[in-house]
Amino acid sequence: MPGSRRGVWAVSPAADQEVGVRAILDALPEVAEADVPLARYSWLGVGGPADVLVVAGSRDQLELAIRLAHQYGLPWHVYGGLTNMLLPDSGLRGIVVLNRARAVHFEEGYRLQCDSGAIVVQVAREAIERGWGGLTWAVGLPGTIGGAVVNNAGAFGGEISRVLVSADVFTPSGEVSQVPASWFDFRYRCSKLKGAGERWLVLASEFRLRAADSDELRAKAEEYSLRRTRSQPPGRTLGSTFKNPPGDYAGRLIEAAGLKGTRCGGMAVSERHANFFMNEGGATAADFRALLDRVQSEVHAQFGVQLEPEIEILPEG
Ligand SMILES: Cc1cc2nc3c(=O)[nH]c(=O)nc-3n(C[C@H](O)[C@H](O)[C@H](O)COP(=O)(O)OP(=O)(O)OC[C@H]3O[C@@H](n4cnc5c(N)ncnc54)[C@H](O)[C@@H]3O)c2cc1C
């Protein structure tokens, strides 16, 4: 029923959903569109249509889209750069919000305030130019601050959880609450919000960086960028497919199993970095899942190691 408040997980009958979809298209005419192929926005270039896509350019638009989704009982999903998601070929029902709320403030005392849609690479670059240390490891990290917090992204020994102080989150009951970093229950490439995309939303984050020498930070950034260029293949990919198992590397195991170059449809294991799966043209989510299963079972058969996905895989609807 339009206007009533429902539980976040409740889905209205189809007629109400149509009213909700219309309300969102009317409230956000510049940024909301019906029936949009998500493959256009995903780094992998895979994913069926969203019933409605909202490309939110500000925190207000982000909050409005989610409030309307709640109000009309529509399922919703929020993504940043879609750099770490295998989206289903069947697409996603309800509202998909791409978060491009990108305000960033460098404040006294090395306090950094970022909207969750801020691009990590841009924030890290600006920190380097200002002589603020703590985010240099993130110079080549694709995606947004929100995605990095939810995934506890990290590289070259750095991790977002080490510099995060607090975040503003939108709770399942629709309130905005400030939570400390410890609330996220961070683990390796994971937080308690990973996979909780229809219940919680990170709106903004505060980080504490430290004084450092810009030239030294620049040199480090250069080194990290070079290491990425040398080891990682360019192209349509989700980055590391599997987590590194304790004491080993997923890429090393996949390569040792003789799986470099293995193909399923349009997906292939990269020849340069065996933990990267590449969309070589026209790949589907089904191709990706088939390749993932094949690699997982072959590595298990040969080495007894069960590789766990680092990427997030959404089921077909
Ligand atoms: C070439 C390449 C290299 C990579 N290298 C690294 C690396 O070195 N280290 C590393 O850790 N990762 C790496 N990744 C993976 C990816 O870049 C990170 O996981 C990144 O932090 C994801 O951010 P995103 O904005 O794209 O998130 P998305 O892929 O858009 O979303 C990921 C998850 O976060 C949730 N989410 C996103 N924003 C919000 C929000 N505001 N509130 C609540 N939930 C939210 C989504 O619902 C989803 O569950 C790489 C990926 C690629 C393609």
The ligand as a Gaussian input file, in Angstrom:
#p B3LYP/6-31G(d) Opt

LIG

0 1
 C       41.224000      -4.838000     -11.313000
 C       40.764000      -4.993000      -9.884000
 C       41.694000      -4.956000      -8.853000
 C       41.281000      -5.098000      -7.526000
 N       42.226000      -5.041000      -6.537000
 C       41.828000      -5.157000      -5.264000
 C       42.794000      -5.086000      -4.193000
 O       43.983000      -4.899000      -4.412000
 N       42.349000      -5.225000      -2.912000
 C       41.020000      -5.406000      -2.629000
 O       40.678000      -5.486000      -1.450000
 N       40.092000      -5.467000      -3.606000
 C       40.453000      -5.339000      -4.907000
 N       39.515000      -5.401000      -5.895000
 C       38.094000      -5.608000      -5.541000
 C       37.307000      -4.283000      -5.378000
 O       37.976000      -3.240000      -6.016000
 C       37.110000      -3.900000      -3.932000
 O       36.453000      -4.917000      -3.243000
 C       36.302000      -2.587000      -3.795000
 O       36.515000      -2.075000      -2.517000
 C       34.818000      -2.732000      -4.069000
 O       34.251000      -1.430000      -4.127000
 P       32.977000      -1.114000      -5.032000
 O       32.583000       0.286000      -4.767000
 O       33.217000      -1.464000      -6.454000
 O       31.932000      -2.124000      -4.410000
 P       30.718000      -2.943000      -5.171000
 O       31.371000      -3.972000      -6.026000
 O       29.875000      -1.929000      -5.875000
 O       29.988000      -3.541000      -3.949000
 C       30.602000      -4.508000      -3.143000
 C       29.719000      -4.806000      -1.915000
 O       29.675000      -3.660000      -1.093000
 C       28.321000      -3.252000      -0.898000
 N       28.310000      -1.785000      -0.878000
 C       28.902000      -0.945000      -1.747000
 N       28.707000       0.328000      -1.345000
 C       27.969000       0.263000      -0.201000
 C       27.442000       1.233000       0.692000
 N       27.621000       2.540000       0.508000
 N       26.733000       0.805000       1.778000
 C       26.524000      -0.530000       1.994000
 N       26.985000      -1.491000       1.171000
 C       27.713000      -1.094000       0.092000
 C       27.539000      -3.800000      -2.065000
 O       26.157000      -3.964000      -1.765000
 C       28.257000      -5.114000      -2.254000
 O       27.780000      -6.044000      -1.311000
 C       39.902000      -5.257000      -7.231000
 C       38.953000      -5.277000      -8.281000
 C       39.377000      -5.137000      -9.587000
 C       38.353000      -5.145000     -10.682000

